[in-house]
Amino acid sequence: LNLLSNGGFEVTKPAYWEPSGEGAMWSREHARTPAYSLKLSGTGAAQWQQPEAVRNWTPGFPGAGNPELVVGAWVYTEGVNTNPSSDDEKFQLLFEFFDENGVDLLGGPVVLDLPQQTASTGAWVELSSETLGAITLPGEQAAKSARITFRKGAAATGTAYLDDVFIRKADPNADGWTGDFFNANVDAGDTWYYWWNNFSAGEASWPATQPHMQYVTDEDAHSGSHSLLIAANGDNQLETVAISGRVPVAAGEPVLLSFWVRHEGHPAPEAIGTGQNNLGLTVLWYNNLEGGAAGWGEIGGVDIVMNEEGNPNLIPLLKREATTGWTQYAYVAYPPEGAVGLEARLRYWHQFQGNTFWDDV
């Protein structure tokens, strides 16, 4: 029995985002950072909502200290109605922050109207709360819950796309940490999330300077029609990981971790497996299954490097070939005392190069 509900990446729904209305689609028609955006179109009301943005390693907003915040996203419109006179005719992006008792810390949502002065933007444009002033929350981790909603009013027409949702410090030099929005780039399939440097910052220079690409693809698959593509965007200076949702485990009961992977276009295959020029898997153990406001809860883990020096028990070792076919890898891990949850991280180490495809995890 596979503990992962979407180990084959076949669920065609973005992690953490819930659609409502016929016009809400996970789209590849336009994307700022490859390969997906959230689309709203058609007749009637529709929305995409992330009902809970406090999760994983973010325990609340702000994550540490109390910096003033700026939130927003990048948007693209086509053929929308212009000069709307009511919310019912608008496309909007809303952010809400709540304390542990569900009290709205700002007294209402931060509402950002998408540009509808003209019918089409013709390019991706930044939509930012900076135009309304910085967001000040009562203190460190005051927001134990947060909600993000991308909505289309019932009388709005045309099409709007959303990508690269962000949270930033109003003053980049201020002390503290904002916390992260997860699946901010809407490219992770259901139950998965990821880390690459500044993934929830919505930087203006993306996708040119985006350090890694990580998205569900139908370009290749070991089984079914989809897999996960992970690749460096240019020189690989930092690693990236694709991260599964937590699944329950029992201390001492062995867990078999199996996955299929292939890579292509490595320019120096003879160096594969040397130092950080590698792929791998990290297993993390947790004392809770929730994360977020319940606490990160990490109590240990193991890095499974795909070479003999790093992990002789891995079956088999990573091939030193520029391009490979699909190969299965497997490892048995033993949850330590106190572990109730496991998280699997598919790891593209610092110096690896080329495209990698992962499937049937």
N, C-alpha and C positions, 0 to 999 in steps of 0.2 A: 504494500500500500504506500503510494507516494504521499508524504505529508504536505507537499507543496501542491496547491490547487491549480497553479498556472505554470508548472515547470516546463511546459512545451511552448509557452508564449502564444497560445492560440486564442486567448480571450481578447476580443477586439474592443477593449475598453481601457481608457487610461487609469492608472492607479490613483485612488483617492478622489477622483472626480465623478460626480453623479449627473447624468443628463436628465432633463425633463422637457417634454414637448417634442413634436416630430421634427422640428428644425435643428435639434442639437446633435451634432455629429463630430466624431474624432476624425479629423480630415488631414489628408496629405496634399490637398490642392494648393495650399499656401502654408509655408512654415518658415519662421525666421531662423531658428536653430533646428537642424534636421532631426526628425522628419515630419513631425505632426504639429497641428494646432487645434484649438477648440473652435468649432464653427457654429454660428447661429444664423438661420435663414428661414424662409418659408412664411406661411401665414400663421397668425396666432402667437401667443406667448411661448417662450422657450428659455431654458437656462442651462448652464453648467454650474454646479456648485461643489466646492470642497467643504463638506459639512464640519470637518475638524482639521484644522491646520497645525494644532499643537500635537506633535507626534515624534516618534523616534528619539533622536538625541536633543531635540528642542523641548525643554521642560516647561516653557512658557515664554511670553514676549514681554519685555526684551529678555533675551536669554541670559545675559549677565550684565550687571550694572544697570544704568537707566538712561541710555542714549535716546535722544529724540529720533523718531523713525520717519521714513518715507516709504510708501508702498505704491505699487502700480504694476504695469505690464506693457507689452507692446501689442499694438492692434493694427488691423488692416481692414478697410471697408471697401465694398463694391456695390454700387447702385442703391445706396441707402436713401431713405426719405430725408429731405433737408429741412433745417430750421424747425425742429419739433417743438411743439408748444406744451407738451405734458410728458410725464414719465412713461405713459402708455405708448408714446411714439418714439421713445429713445432706446438706444443700446447703452447699457451701463455696466460698470464694474464696481462692486461693493466689498468693503472689508469691515468686519465686525470683531470686536475684542471683548471678552467676558471674563469675570473673575470666577473663582471656584464655585460660587453660588449661582452662576448664570446671570449676574448683573452686568448690563452693558456698561463698560468702563468709560465710554465716550458719550453715552446718552443717545446714541444712534449710529447708524453706519457711516463710514467714510464713503461717499458716493462720487464716482468719477464718470462723467458723461463722455462717451466716445465722440470723436469729431463727426459732426453731421452738418457742418457748414456747407460742404460740397458732397456730391453723391459718392465719390470715391477718394480714398487717400492716395492711391497709386503706388504706395510703398508702406513699409512698416513704420509706424510712428509711436513715440513713447507717450504713455498716459501715466501721469504721476500725481500723487497727492501733494507734491511740493507746491503746486499752484494754490492749494488750500491752506498751506502752512504746515509746519512740522507736527507730528503726532506725539503727544506726551502722555505716557501711561503712568499710573501712580507709583510704580517702583519696579525693581527687578522681578521678573517672572510674574508680574501682577496679572497678566492675561493668561489664565490657565486653560482657556479655550479660545479659538478664533475660527471665523468662517469667511470664506471667499465665494462670491457669487458673480458670475458673468451672465447678464440677463438681457433678453429682448422683450420689449413691451408688446402687447397684443396687437397694437396698431402700427408698430414699426415694420418697415419693409426693406428689402435688400438683404445683404449678407455682411456679417462681421466675423473676423477671425481674431483669436487671442493666443499669444505665446509669451514665454519668458516672463512669468509673473515674478515680481521682485520685492525684496525688503532690504532697505539700506539705512545706514546712519544719515541723519540730516546733516551732521557735521562729520565728514569722514575721519577727522582726527580726534573725535571724542572717544573717551574710554568706554569699554563695555563691548558687548556682542549683541547683535540684533536677534539672533536665532535664525533658523532657516525655514523657508517654505519648501515642502517636498513635492517631487514631481512638478516643479515649477515650470519646467520646459515641456511638459505634457508628452514626453516621449516614452515613458515607462509603461509597460502593460500591467494589467490588474495584479495587485499584491506585491509588485516590485518597486524599489526605489533605487537611488544611485548617489554617488558622490563623484564630482569632478570639481576642480578648483573654482570657487565662486559661483556654483551652479544656480544659486537663487539671487544673484546680484543683478541680472538683466542688463549686462554691460552693453554700452552703445556700440562697441567695436565688434560684437558678435555678428555673424558667425566666423568672421575672418580670424579672430583671436581666441575663439572657443577652444579650450585645450584638448577636449576629447569629444567624440561623437558616440552616442549610446542610444539606440532606438530599436524598436521591434521592426523587423523587415520580412518581406516575402521574397527577397532576392534569392534566398537559399534556406533549406531546412533539412534536418536529419529525418524528421517525421512530420506529418501534417504539412502545413503551408507557411509557417512562420518560424523564425528564430530571433535571437538577439544579436545585433551587430554592435561590437565595441571596437573602436579604433582611435588612434591619436590623430589630431588635426595638425599635421606638420610634425615638428620635432617633439618627441615625447619627453617632457621634462618632469612631469608628475604622473603619478598613477591614477587609475580610476577603478571604481568597483561598482558592480551591479549587485543589489542587495535584496534578498528574499524577505518576505514577511516572516515574523517569528512563528515557529511551530512548536507544539508541546513535545517535551522529552521527559524521561525519567532518569535520575542519577544512576549510573552504572549500567544502564541498558544500552547496548551498542547501536549506533546509527550508521547505516550504509549511505554514503554520499556518492552519487554517480552522476556523471554528466557527459555530454558529447560536445566536442569542439573541433573546429578546423580553422586554420589560418591561411592567409594568402598575402603575397607581396612583401615578404620580409626580405630586405635588401642584403642581409648578412647572416644567412641561416647557420653558418658554422659557429656563430656567437650565441645562438639560442641556448638558454640554460646557464649562461654565465652571469653571475651576479643578479642584477635586476632585469636582465634581458630575458623575461620569462612571463609565463602565465601561471595562474594558480587559483587556489581556493582558500578562503579563510572561514573557519567555523568559530562563531562566537556563542558563548553560553550566557544565559540571563536568569535572574531570579524572579522575573515577571514576564508576562506576555504582552503587556500594554505599551511600555515605553512612554514617551511624552510626559504628561503631567504626573504619571505614576512613578517617574524616575527612569533613568537609562537602564540601570540594573545589570550592567555587564559584570560578570564574575570570572571571566577567563576566556581563553580561546587558543586556537592553533592555526598557524600559517602553513598551508600545504603547498610547498613550492614544487614545481613539476620537473625536478631533476634529482639525481641520486644523492648529491651532497645535501640538498635541502630536505628531502623526504624519501628515503629508500623504500618506504612501504606503499608509495603511490603506484598504481597499476594502470597503464604502463607509464613511461617517462615521455616528456614532450619531444616531438620529433624535430630534429635539426634539418628541416627542409624549408625552402622558400614558400612553398604552397603545399598543403596537405589535403587529404580527404577527411571525412568525418571519422573521428577516433573517440572511443569511449574511455573514460578515466574513472577510477573508483578508489574510495578510501573509507576505512572504518574508524569512526570516532566514538569516544566514550564520555558521556556527560559526567561532569564532576559532581560532588556532593553540593546540594543546594540549587542545582540547575533545574529549571522547569521549562525553559525555552531555548530554541536554537535559531540562529540566523546564518544563512549561507551567503558568502560574498564571492562572486566571480571576479577574479582580480587580474587586471591588465597592468603588470608591473611597470616601473618607471622607464625602463629602457627598451621595452618591446616595441616593434614597429609592424605596420601592416594591418590589414583587416582581420578580425576574428569573429567567428559565428559560434554561438552557444545554443544548445537545444537539449530537450529531454533531461532537465535537471531533476 
